[in-house]
Amino acid sequence: MTSSGTEHTVKAFDTDINELRGMVAEIGGRSEQAIAKAMRALSKHDLELAAEVVEEDKLIDELEKRIDELTIQTIALRAPMADDLRELIATFKISGVVERIGDYAKNIAKRVPVIGSTHRLEPASLLPSMSNVASELVRDALEAFARRDAELALEVSERDQIVDDFYTSIFRSVITFMIENPKNIGEAAHLLFIAKNLERIGDHATNVAEMVYFAARGEPMPERDRGDNPTDFVDEPQDKG
């Protein structure tokens, strides 16, 4: 290939990767907004806002499809190698993880209509703070991606423990409440699953951070000791629609 041809390929790849980065930033921003809206809908028992979150998740799904298509096209046409290929694959995988974050926000919104407008459970008061931390992790993970910042990515992974601690505290309190107040098991279960969705959002932010770290350093992020979590068995089927 001539030097001019090589230069053209490099410029074309740069154009593609910049477009992909822009779309990842958009899907990340929409997922962050979805978390905030879902939690606001929950706190205010706003059924209209909850329905809006569910409907807007379709835009996130569409963005992920567009990212998938452009990534495949870029690999086929530009034949990236080494660092470029690693970055491209990381971008592709990160979009999928961020789309799942949007799904978790949607799952929270879907529970708003079936949960009471007054939350009698004391652990429910922890959910807004837990949500704030999880949202910050998502925001910082995406910022690390935008800046190719391995150190910030590592910080995100370490701070995920805060979300885990919130969840463990809520889990134990809700289980105690269920035992003492069997008539309110339904609401307690809904709140527990909302907390689980927030915990999973934190985990997915960490997954993004791990991919950013690998793309930047070319090696896996050092593993952190999460310890034994007695709440790992609590989960729910995730709606991919």
Secondary structure, DSSP 8 states (H G I E B T S, - for coil): --HHHHHHHHHHHHHHHHHHHHHHHHHHHHHHHHHHHHHHHHHHT-HHHHHHHHHHHHHHHHHHHHHHHHHHHHHHHH---HHHHHHHHHHHHHHHHHHHHHHHHHHHHHHGGGS-SS---GGGGGHHHHHHHHHHHHHHHHHHHHHT-HHHHHHHHHHHHHHHHHHHHHHHHHHHHHHH-GGGHHHHHHHHHHHHHHHHHHHHHHHHHHHHHHHHHSS----------TTTT--------
